[in-house]
Amino acid sequence: MTRIETSSTLPARRCPGRAIAFAAVGAVLAAFGIYQIVVSGPALRAAAEQRLQQTIAEEDRAFCGKFGMREGTSEFASCSHELAVIRANQTRRTEGDAQGLL
């Protein structure tokens, strides 16, 4: 039987090209992330705000419409205003609860 001996005294191979490639990929990903935050962030926030306003308008139409208040009437405007007050109060309660829990 032949015995093969290995030596662990050989220095570990280093591949500087691989490290540079990983660094380059990391830099590209970081740059893309910063771009998304700086450039796309405001547009995404604006789109989210628009969706929220649309959802609120649909809720107002559905709720006030149940009571015969049509959009464009003073009754609808009053109903919509009161719903906005209710939403604001709920937001304050939710924020107060969150602060109490933290």
N, C-alpha and C positions, 0 to 999 in steps of 0.2 A: 504494500500500500504506500502510495506516495503522499507525502505530507506537504501541504502548501501553507506557507507562513505569510501572513500579511503584517505589514508594519503600520502602526498608527502614527508614526512620526512624520508622515508626509503632511506638508502644509495644506490647509483647506483652500480649494480654488475659489477665487473671488471673480465675479463677473461684473466689472464696472459698467458694462453696456446695459445689463439688465437693471441695475440700480438707477441708471440715468433714464431708462425707459419708464420705470415705475414712477420716478419723480416727474417726468414729463406728463404722464397720464394723470397723475395727481394734480399737477398745475392746471391742466386743461379742465379737469372736473371742477376744481375750485373756481376757476375763471367763469365757467358756465354757471355755477351756483350763484356767484356774485352778480352775474348778468341777469339771471332770473329774478333775483331779489330787487335789484335796482331798476331794471327796465320793465319787467313783467309784473312786478308786485303792485304798483299803482293801478295798472289796468285790471288786474284780477280783483283788487279791492273795489274798484268802480263797478265792475260787473256784478260782484256779490251784492253791493248796495242797490244796484238796479233791480236785481232779482228779489231782494227783500222788499223794496217799494212796490213791485208788481204783486208780490204775494199779499202784502197788506191791503192793497187796493182790491184784489180779488176777494179777500176775506170780508172787507167792508161791504162790497157789493152783495155778497152772499148773505151776510148777517142782516144788514139793513133791509135787503130785499125781502127777507122772510116776513118783515112787518109792513110791507107795502111801500117802502120808501124807495123811490126811484132815483137813480143817479141824476144829479143836476138840480134837484129840489133842495129847498132850505132844510127840510126834514132829514134828507140824506146827509147834508153837510153837518147838521147837528149830531146825527147818529155817528158819523165818521169821526167827528171831533171827540165825542165821548169815548169811543173805542180807543182813540189815541191816548186819552187820559188813563184809561184802564191799562193799556199796554205799558205806559210810562210807570204807573204805580207798580205793576208786576215786575218790571225791570228793577226798580228800586228795592223791592222786597227780595228779589233773587240775589241782587248784589249784596244786600245787607246780610242775607243768610250765608252767602259765600264768605264774607268777611268774618262772620261769627264762627265759622267752621275752621278757618285757617289758623 
